[in-house]
């Protein structure tokens, strides 16, 4: 496990970018953290690190966004998922069978469906600009942010 502190949205995105450079096809990344903790900012950086240079938005209403770069990324928002039927309609199970990276915000809402080998990222809002970001799994990506 590794913990990092960022002092701005830009720093959170830069940390996400370094994280994205270390992802491999088939990785599942489970994000947790309160509303406004910086999950989507981190994912913007991840997408940049994975070779995507377009706009990254929260998939709150679409439920899933696709980003294609060096790696294919599928960015889920499980905030409104309340039942197995809701989860099924997102296509989540089909995406698990791809070689893409799955980035899952509000993963606690589908905790039983997250693979046991998922990389877990928890964001805590310390102040208006500061975040503590804890990474667990796959040996915390070999200390990616050192």
C-alpha positions as a printed Julia matrix, in Angstrom:
146×3 Matrix{Float64}:
   0.0    0.0     0.0
   1.18   3.51   -0.77
  -0.26   6.89    0.21
   0.31  10.21   -1.56
  -0.79  13.75   -0.8
  -1.66  16.21   -3.54
  -2.18  19.93   -3.02
  -4.18  20.81   -6.16
  -6.33  19.38   -8.92
  -3.3   19.63  -11.22
  -1.18  17.55   -8.81
  -3.95  14.96   -8.53
  -4.08  14.72  -12.32
  -0.26  14.42  -12.54
  -0.31  11.58  -10.01
  -3.07   9.93  -12.04
  -0.96  10.32  -15.17
   2.0    8.55  -13.54
  -0.42   5.82  -12.42
  -1.83   5.49  -15.95
   1.65   4.92  -17.37
   1.93   1.75  -15.26
  -1.41   0.14  -16.1
  -1.63  -3.03  -18.16
  -4.38  -4.4   -20.4
  -7.04  -6.09  -18.29
  -6.39  -4.11  -15.1
  -9.42  -3.21  -13.01
  -9.11  -0.1   -10.84
 -11.7    0.35   -8.09
 -12.06   3.95   -6.85
 -13.64   5.01   -3.57
 -14.0    8.41   -1.95
 -16.68  10.91   -1.09
 -18.33  13.22   -3.59
 -15.77  15.84   -4.62
 -12.78  13.8    -3.44
 -11.08  13.97   -6.83
 -11.85  10.61   -8.43
 -12.59  12.06  -11.86
  -9.56  14.38  -11.69
  -7.37  11.35  -10.99
  -9.01   9.48  -13.9
  -8.29  12.45  -16.22
  -4.63  11.96  -15.41
  -4.87   8.17  -15.82
  -6.34   8.63  -19.3
  -3.55  11.02  -20.26
  -0.95   8.55  -18.97
  -2.62   5.79  -21.0
  -2.29   7.83  -24.19
  -5.73   9.45  -24.47
  -5.62  13.15  -25.31
  -9.32  14.0   -25.42
 -11.76  15.29  -22.83
 -12.48  13.12  -19.78
 -15.77  13.76  -17.97
 -17.55  12.06  -15.12
 -19.8    9.32  -16.5
 -22.46   9.97  -13.84
 -25.36  10.04  -16.28
 -23.92   7.95  -19.12
 -22.68   5.33  -16.58
 -19.67   4.47  -18.79
 -17.33   6.41  -21.07
 -14.79   4.88  -23.42
 -11.33   6.34  -24.0
  -8.93   4.91  -26.57
  -5.2    5.56  -26.5
  -2.27   3.22  -26.02
  -4.69   1.35  -23.77
  -8.46   1.12  -24.07
 -10.1    2.52  -20.95
 -13.69   2.09  -19.78
 -14.62   4.63  -17.1
 -17.64   3.63  -15.01
 -19.64   5.58  -12.45
 -21.53   3.2   -10.17
 -23.05   5.94   -7.97
 -26.61   5.22   -9.1
 -26.27   1.42   -9.31
 -28.62  -0.08   -6.74
 -29.23  -3.65   -7.91
 -27.67  -6.5    -9.92
 -30.09  -5.63  -12.74
 -28.81  -2.04  -12.8
 -25.24  -3.3   -12.99
 -26.08  -5.69  -15.81
 -27.5   -2.85  -17.94
 -24.13  -1.02  -17.84
 -22.45  -3.82  -19.79
 -19.98  -4.2   -16.91
 -19.73  -7.99  -17.17
 -18.96  -7.81  -20.89
 -16.23  -5.24  -20.29
 -14.57  -7.56  -17.75
 -13.89  -9.99  -20.61
 -11.95  -7.45  -22.67
  -8.27  -6.56  -22.57
  -9.24  -3.02  -21.62
  -8.6   -1.22  -18.33
 -11.73  -0.68  -16.23
 -11.79   2.45  -14.06
 -14.7    2.18  -11.63
 -15.82   5.15   -9.55
 -18.08   4.41   -6.57
 -16.87   0.82   -6.67
 -18.18   0.25   -3.14
 -21.67   0.1    -4.68
 -20.7   -3.09   -6.52
 -18.11  -4.39   -4.03
 -19.13  -8.03   -4.47
 -18.57  -7.77   -8.24
 -15.09  -6.24   -8.16
 -12.36  -8.77   -9.01
 -10.24  -9.72   -6.01
  -7.06  -8.7    -7.84
  -8.34  -5.18   -8.6
  -6.12  -2.21   -7.85
  -7.86  -0.07   -5.23
  -7.57   3.71   -5.08
  -9.11   5.65   -2.21
  -9.23   9.46   -2.26
  -9.76  11.49    0.91
 -10.44  15.21    0.83
  -8.16  16.78    3.44
  -8.96  20.41    2.62
 -10.3   22.48   -0.28
  -7.26  21.57   -2.41
  -5.46  18.75   -0.6
  -6.13  15.05   -1.1
  -4.72  11.88    0.43
  -4.66   9.14   -2.17
  -4.11   5.54   -1.07
  -3.23   2.85   -3.61
  -3.51  -0.87   -2.83
  -2.91  -3.88   -5.02
  -0.47  -5.04   -7.65
   2.21  -3.99   -5.19
   0.9   -0.41   -5.38
   2.13  -0.36   -9.0
   5.71  -0.73   -7.84
   5.78   2.61   -6.05
   4.72   4.46   -9.17
   4.74   7.94   -7.64
   8.07   7.74   -5.84
